[in-house]
Amino acid sequence: MQKGHRDDNKVTQDKASKKKKKKKKKKKKKKKKKEKKKKKTKKKEKKKKEKKKKKKKKKKKEKKKKKKKKKKKKKKKKKKKKKKKKKKKKKKKKKKKKKKKKKTRRTKRTRRRIVLKRKRPTQKYSCRHRTVENFFFHCSIQPGQPRSCDGDQTSCASNRPVESELRASTSPSFSVCQQQQPVCHFLVIYS
């Protein structure tokens, strides 16, 4: 090997090494650039998302405010209407000046009692004018014996004989009241 001349093999090696280094540097640069871009995109996306969220929140708040305002307006209108109605009523009442009789509200129980009262006679009801077919009392007839009330838990108030107060009906086990007010508490049966 002569002095002043370089080895071809070494030159080739140096060239390859340089190329490799350059390639590595380029790759590193590219990677860095990509990462930077990714970071930037991520930041941008985050910002966009936050902006969207803020917008949504604002819209919701605005909607709520609008609804509240509408409700308030409606309430005010209703109040005004009520006041007007009251004023009108007062004016009308003043004009009339006639005292109105208070109407008591009947309960379901009271109504039922009235209906039942219409349907059946009371224990003190006069049965002088009623016929045998209409109704009769559950009483067993035993002449000379105190009257016994069949089916009724209440015992007889009087111990007087039956013949003078009761008259036999078509069925011998039943009798019809002939008095204005029966002494016994009898059970009324409709035929």
trRosetta pair geometry for C-beta under 8 A, 3 or more apart (Angstrom, degrees):
i j d omega theta_ij theta_ji phi_ij phi_ji
1 5 6.6 -143 -175 75 79 109
1 7 7.1 -25 -133 -81 139 89
2 5 4.8 62 74 11 90 122
6 10 6.5 -113 172 69 94 116
6 11 5.7 92 127 -57 125 110
7 10 4.1 76 78 6 105 109
7 11 6.9 -173 93 -13 55 84
8 11 5.5 -54 -152 33 35 116
8 12 6.4 36 152 -20 67 104
9 12 5.8 -55 -154 33 31 112
9 13 6.4 32 149 -19 64 107
10 13 5.5 -54 -150 36 33 115
10 14 6.3 36 152 -21 67 104
11 14 5.8 -53 -150 34 29 111
11 15 6.4 32 151 -22 63 106
12 15 5.7 -54 -151 33 30 114
12 16 6.4 29 152 -19 65 106
13 16 5.8 -55 -149 35 30 110
13 17 6.3 30 153 -20 65 108
14 17 5.7 -57 -149 36 30 112
14 18 6.2 32 154 -22 65 107
15 18 5.8 -56 -151 34 28 112
15 19 6.3 30 151 -21 64 107
16 19 5.6 -54 -149 34 31 114
16 20 6.2 33 152 -22 65 107
17 20 5.6 -54 -149 35 30 113
17 21 6.3 32 152 -20 64 106
18 21 5.7 -55 -151 35 29 113
18 22 6.3 31 151 -21 64 107
19 22 5.7 -56 -151 35 29 113
19 23 6.3 31 151 -22 64 106
20 23 5.7 -54 -149 34 29 113
20 24 6.3 31 152 -20 64 107
21 24 5.7 -56 -151 35 29 113
21 25 6.3 31 152 -21 65 107
22 25 5.7 -55 -150 35 29 113
22 26 6.3 31 151 -22 64 107
23 26 5.7 -55 -150 35 29 114
23 27 6.3 32 151 -21 64 107
24 27 5.6 -54 -149 35 29 114
24 28 6.3 31 152 -21 64 106
25 28 5.7 -55 -150 35 29 113
25 29 6.3 32 151 -21 64 107
26 29 5.6 -55 -151 35 29 113
26 30 6.3 32 151 -22 65 107
27 30 5.6 -54 -149 34 29 114
27 31 6.3 31 152 -20 64 106
28 31 5.7 -55 -150 35 29 113
28 32 6.3 31 151 -20 64 107
29 32 5.7 -55 -151 35 29 113
29 33 6.3 31 151 -21 64 107
30 33 5.7 -55 -150 35 29 113
30 34 6.3 31 151 -21 64 107
31 34 5.6 -54 -149 35 30 113
31 35 6.3 30 153 -19 64 107
32 35 5.7 -56 -150 36 29 112
32 36 6.3 32 151 -22 64 106
33 36 5.6 -54 -150 34 29 114
33 37 6.3 31 151 -20 64 106
34 37 5.7 -55 -150 35 29 112
34 38 6.3 32 150 -22 64 106
35 38 5.5 -52 -148 35 31 114
35 39 6.3 34 152 -21 64 105
36 39 5.7 -54 -152 35 29 113
36 40 6.3 30 150 -20 64 107
37 40 5.6 -55 -149 36 30 113
37 41 6.2 32 152 -21 66 106
38 41 5.7 -53 -147 35 29 112
38 42 6.3 32 152 -21 63 106
39 42 5.7 -55 -151 34 28 114
39 43 6.4 29 152 -19 64 106
40 43 5.7 -55 -152 35 30 113
40 44 6.2 32 150 -21 65 107
41 44 5.5 -55 -148 37 31 114
41 45 6.1 33 152 -22 66 107
42 45 5.7 -54 -147 35 28 113
42 46 6.3 31 153 -21 63 106
43 46 5.7 -55 -151 34 29 114
43 47 6.4 31 151 -20 64 106
44 47 5.7 -56 -152 35 30 113
44 48 6.3 32 150 -21 65 107
45 48 5.6 -53 -149 34 30 114
45 49 6.3 32 153 -20 64 106
46 49 5.7 -55 -150 35 29 113
46 50 6.3 29 153 -19 64 107
47 50 5.8 -57 -150 36 29 112
47 51 6.3 32 151 -23 64 107
48 51 5.7 -55 -151 33 29 114
48 52 6.4 30 151 -20 64 106
49 52 5.7 -56 -151 34 30 113
49 53 6.3 32 151 -20 65 107
50 53 5.6 -54 -150 35 31 115
50 54 6.3 34 152 -21 65 106
51 54 5.7 -55 -151 34 29 113
51 55 6.3 32 151 -22 64 107
52 55 5.6 -54 -150 34 30 114
52 56 6.4 32 152 -21 64 107
53 56 5.7 -55 -150 34 29 113
53 57 6.3 31 153 -20 64 107
54 57 5.7 -56 -151 35 29 113
54 58 6.3 31 152 -21 64 107
55 58 5.7 -55 -151 34 29 113
55 59 6.3 31 151 -21 64 107
56 59 5.7 -55 -150 34 29 113
56 60 6.3 31 152 -20 64 107
57 60 5.7 -55 -150 35 29 113
57 61 6.3 31 152 -20 64 107
58 61 5.7 -56 -151 36 29 113
58 62 6.3 31 151 -21 64 107
59 62 5.7 -55 -150 34 29 113
59 63 6.3 32 151 -22 64 106
60 63 5.6 -54 -149 33 30 113
60 64 6.4 31 152 -19 64 106
61 64 5.7 -55 -151 35 30 113
61 65 6.3 32 151 -21 64 107
62 65 5.6 -55 -151 34 30 114
62 66 6.3 33 151 -22 64 106
63 66 5.7 -55 -151 34 29 114
63 67 6.4 31 152 -20 64 107
64 67 5.7 -55 -149 35 29 113
64 68 6.3 32 153 -21 64 107
65 68 5.7 -55 -150 35 29 113
65 69 6.3 31 152 -21 63 107
66 69 5.7 -56 -152 34 29 113
66 70 6.3 30 151 -21 64 107
67 70 5.6 -55 -150 34 30 113
67 71 6.3 31 152 -20 65 107
68 71 5.7 -55 -150 35 29 113
68 72 6.3 32 152 -21 64 107
69 72 5.7 -55 -151 34 29 113
69 73 6.3 31 151 -21 64 107
70 73 5.7 -55 -151 34 29 114
70 74 6.4 31 151 -21 64 107
71 74 5.7 -54 -149 35 30 113
71 75 6.3 32 152 -20 64 107
72 75 5.7 -55 -150 35 29 113
72 76 6.3 31 152 -21 64 107
73 76 5.7 -56 -151 34 29 113
73 77 6.4 31 151 -21 64 107
74 77 5.6 -55 -151 34 30 113
74 78 6.3 31 151 -20 65 106
75 78 5.7 -54 -149 35 29 113
75 79 6.3 32 152 -21 64 107
76 79 5.7 -55 -150 35 29 114
76 80 6.3 32 151 -22 63 107
77 80 5.7 -55 -151 34 29 114
77 81 6.3 30 151 -20 64 107
78 81 5.7 -55 -150 35 30 113
78 82 6.3 31 152 -20 65 107
79 82 5.7 -55 -150 35 29 113
79 83 6.3 31 152 -21 64 107
80 83 5.7 -55 -151 34 29 113
80 84 6.3 31 151 -21 64 107
81 84 5.7 -55 -151 34 30 114
81 85 6.3 31 151 -20 64 107
82 85 5.6 -55 -149 35 29 113
82 86 6.2 32 152 -21 64 107
83 86 5.7 -54 -149 35 29 114
83 87 6.3 32 152 -21 63 107
84 87 5.7 -55 -151 34 29 113
84 88 6.3 31 151 -21 64 107
85 88 5.6 -55 -150 35 30 113
85 89 6.2 31 152 -20 65 107
86 89 5.6 -55 -148 36 29 113
86 90 6.2 33 152 -22 64 106
87 90 5.7 -54 -150 34 29 114
87 91 6.4 32 151 -21 63 106
88 91 5.7 -56 -153 34 29 114
88 92 6.4 29 150 -20 64 107
89 92 5.6 -55 -149 36 30 113
89 93 6.2 32 153 -21 65 107
90 93 5.7 -55 -148 35 28 113
90 94 6.3 31 152 -22 63 107
91 94 5.8 -56 -152 34 28 113
91 95 6.4 30 150 -22 62 107
92 95 5.6 -56 -153 33 30 114
92 96 6.4 28 152 -19 66 107
93 96 5.8 -55 -148 35 30 110
93 97 8.0 106 156 -61 53 37
94 97 6.9 19 179 -65 33 78
106 110 4.7 -126 -165 84 88 128
106 111 5.3 102 139 -58 124 88
107 110 4.8 99 53 5 76 101
107 111 7.1 -139 95 -4 41 87
108 111 5.8 -55 -151 36 31 112
108 112 6.3 31 152 -20 65 108
109 112 5.8 -57 -151 35 28 111
109 113 6.4 31 151 -23 64 106
110 113 5.6 -54 -150 33 31 114
110 114 6.5 32 152 -20 65 104
111 114 5.8 -56 -154 33 31 111
111 115 6.5 29 151 -18 65 107
112 115 5.7 -56 -150 36 33 112
112 116 6.2 31 153 -18 67 108
113 116 5.8 -56 -147 39 29 110
113 117 6.2 35 151 -25 63 107
114 117 5.5 -53 -149 33 29 116
114 118 6.6 32 151 -22 62 103
115 118 5.7 -54 -155 31 32 112
115 119 6.5 27 150 -20 65 108
116 119 5.6 -58 -149 35 34 112
116 120 6.5 -23 173 25 70 101
117 120 7.5 -83 -137 55 19 68
117 122 7.6 2 -142 -59 81 98
120 188 6.0 144 -168 88 111 144
120 190 7.7 -104 -106 -52 95 114
121 125 3.5 -98 176 40 112 174
121 127 7.2 127 120 -79 165 91
121 130 8.0 -83 -35 -60 158 154
121 135 7.3 -164 22 52 121 161
121 188 6.1 164 58 -108 90 161
122 125 4.8 135 56 -41 64 97
123 182 7.3 -98 175 59 73 109
123 185 5.6 -17 -148 -136 140 77
123 186 7.3 150 -139 44 86 62
124 181 5.4 -7 -156 -135 74 104
124 182 8.0 -144 -116 39 37 74
126 129 6.9 43 123 13 106 92
126 180 5.0 -29 -121 -159 98 65
126 181 7.0 -48 -90 -65 66 60
127 130 4.8 -56 -159 33 69 121
127 135 7.5 -100 -133 80 121 105
127 176 7.3 -148 140 178 126 83
127 177 4.3 70 72 78 137 117
127 178 7.9 -70 93 -74 95 13
127 179 7.7 43 52 67 91 53
127 182 7.2 18 18 -39 124 107
128 178 6.9 55 -112 -175 70 44
128 179 7.2 -74 -72 132 93 15
128 180 5.8 -14 -35 -91 124 58
130 134 4.8 -112 -175 70 100 142
130 135 6.3 -21 158 43 143 90
131 134 4.8 107 58 -6 77 103
132 136 6.1 20 -158 -70 65 116
132 169 4.9 150 -147 -135 125 112
132 170 6.8 119 148 -10 146 94
132 176 5.2 -89 -106 -68 81 149
133 191 5.8 -115 -176 70 54 142
134 190 7.9 -51 168 -136 50 68
134 191 7.1 141 145 32 5 104
135 188 5.3 1 -178 -166 138 92
135 189 6.3 155 -152 71 82 47
135 190 5.8 -42 -95 -98 95 50
135 191 6.8 -170 -92 -4 41 86
136 169 5.7 -32 -121 -41 151 162
136 174 5.1 63 132 167 139 126
136 175 7.1 169 -174 88 110 24
136 176 5.0 -74 -124 -91 95 78
136 177 8.0 167 -146 -1 56 75
136 189 6.4 -27 62 57 66 98
136 191 7.4 42 7 -41 95 115
137 174 7.3 156 77 -163 48 86
137 175 6.5 -27 67 77 95 70
137 176 7.0 135 19 -120 85 32
137 177 5.7 72 -11 -39 129 99
137 182 7.1 128 -71 -117 157 161
137 184 7.6 112 179 86 149 119
137 186 3.6 -22 -143 177 120 151
137 187 6.8 120 -149 55 68 52
137 188 7.1 -42 -94 -94 66 49
137 189 7.8 142 -112 13 21 91
138 149 6.7 74 94 -171 93 66
138 150 4.2 -117 155 74 105 93
138 151 4.5 -1 117 30 168 123
138 152 6.7 157 69 -16 120 95
138 174 6.9 -59 -115 -117 39 88
138 186 6.3 166 42 -164 68 92
138 187 4.9 5 16 53 119 106
138 189 6.7 86 -48 -20 93 123
139 147 5.8 -20 -159 -167 119 111
139 148 7.3 142 -153 73 68 50
139 149 6.5 -41 -101 -111 76 52
139 150 6.4 -179 -98 12 21 97
139 162 7.6 167 154 -139 126 130
139 166 6.5 -123 101 -120 145 155
139 174 6.9 87 48 -148 65 47
139 175 4.8 -56 73 42 112 106
139 184 7.1 115 -97 73 123 158
139 186 6.4 -51 -51 -116 104 122
140 147 7.9 157 62 -159 64 64
140 148 5.4 -8 43 64 109 102
140 150 5.6 100 -31 -44 92 120
140 173 6.3 -34 -113 -158 71 71
141 162 5.8 -172 -140 128 69 149
141 166 6.2 -148 -107 108 105 136
141 168 5.9 -60 -15 -92 175 92
141 172 6.9 -112 46 176 119 68
141 173 7.6 -169 15 -141 87 23
141 175 5.1 112 -64 -52 114 128
142 145 3.8 -4 103 36 112 135
142 148 7.7 29 17 10 119 106
142 162 6.7 99 60 18 51 142
143 161 6.9 29 -170 -174 54 112
143 162 6.5 -116 -105 61 39 100
143 163 4.9 39 -129 -57 91 114
144 161 5.3 -25 -116 -127 28 123
144 162 7.9 -50 9 28 22 84
144 163 7.3 17 -43 -12 53 117
145 148 7.8 -25 130 -18 116 98
145 161 7.1 85 39 -129 24 73
145 162 6.7 -3 67 -4 67 113
146 156 6.2 177 160 77 104 149
146 158 7.5 -164 -148 114 99 58
146 159 4.4 -47 -106 -148 128 64
146 160 7.3 93 -119 47 75 25
146 161 7.5 -83 -84 -93 42 38
146 162 7.7 119 -164 -44 18 90
147 156 5.2 143 79 -106 86 152
147 158 7.5 36 31 77 108 86
147 160 8.0 2 -6 72 101 65
147 162 4.8 118 -77 -89 92 104
147 165 7.8 -64 -49 69 141 127
147 166 7.2 120 -102 -21 129 139
147 183 8.0 122 43 76 140 112
147 184 5.8 -98 104 -53 133 143
148 156 6.8 -98 -102 -24 32 125
149 152 4.1 -50 148 57 126 111
149 154 6.5 -2 65 77 161 71
149 155 7.1 -174 25 -133 116 27
149 156 6.1 161 -23 -60 101 83
149 184 5.6 173 -73 -180 115 129
149 185 6.9 5 -109 72 164 66
149 186 6.2 -151 -131 -105 110 61
149 187 7.4 120 -179 -8 105 91
150 173 7.9 2 -2 168 170 100
150 187 7.9 -94 86 28 63 121
151 187 5.0 -71 103 17 118 155
152 184 7.8 126 73 161 151 105
152 185 5.9 -173 169 104 146 86
152 186 6.3 -138 -29 -139 153 31
152 187 4.7 -167 -64 -37 102 101
154 184 7.7 146 105 -175 107 74
154 185 4.0 3 85 62 149 132
156 159 7.3 125 109 -78 119 49
156 183 7.2 44 -166 115 88 101
156 184 4.9 -42 -120 -105 82 103
157 183 5.4 -135 62 164 107 87
157 184 6.5 -171 16 -95 85 46
157 185 7.6 90 -26 -18 105 84
158 183 4.5 -19 4 157 128 146
158 184 7.3 -99 31 -58 90 74
160 164 7.1 -66 151 52 115 122
160 165 7.1 87 103 -17 120 129
160 183 7.5 72 35 43 116 172
161 164 6.1 84 86 6 92 99
162 165 6.3 -89 -160 52 43 93
162 166 5.0 -27 176 29 90 120
162 175 7.5 149 176 11 121 177
163 166 7.1 -74 -112 54 16 77
165 177 7.9 -23 157 -142 91 64
165 178 6.5 -177 179 49 50 102
165 179 6.0 -19 -155 -37 96 118
165 183 7.2 -38 -157 8 164 117
166 175 4.1 30 179 159 123 144
166 176 7.3 142 -157 61 78 40
166 177 7.2 -49 -110 -103 78 41
166 178 6.7 169 -116 3 29 104
167 175 6.5 147 69 -162 35 94
167 176 5.9 -31 67 60 89 89
167 178 5.4 81 -5 -52 108 128
168 172 6.3 -9 -158 -125 122 56
168 175 5.8 -60 -104 -107 40 87
169 174 5.1 -32 44 99 125 97
169 175 6.0 176 -8 -120 90 29
169 176 5.0 99 -67 -25 109 101
171 174 4.7 48 79 25 108 104
177 182 4.9 -69 -129 -77 138 113
177 186 7.1 -158 -57 25 124 155
179 182 5.8 137 65 -84 115 48
179 183 7.4 43 55 -22 163 78
182 185 7.8 144 105 -86 114 23
182 186 5.8 -40 132 3 162 114
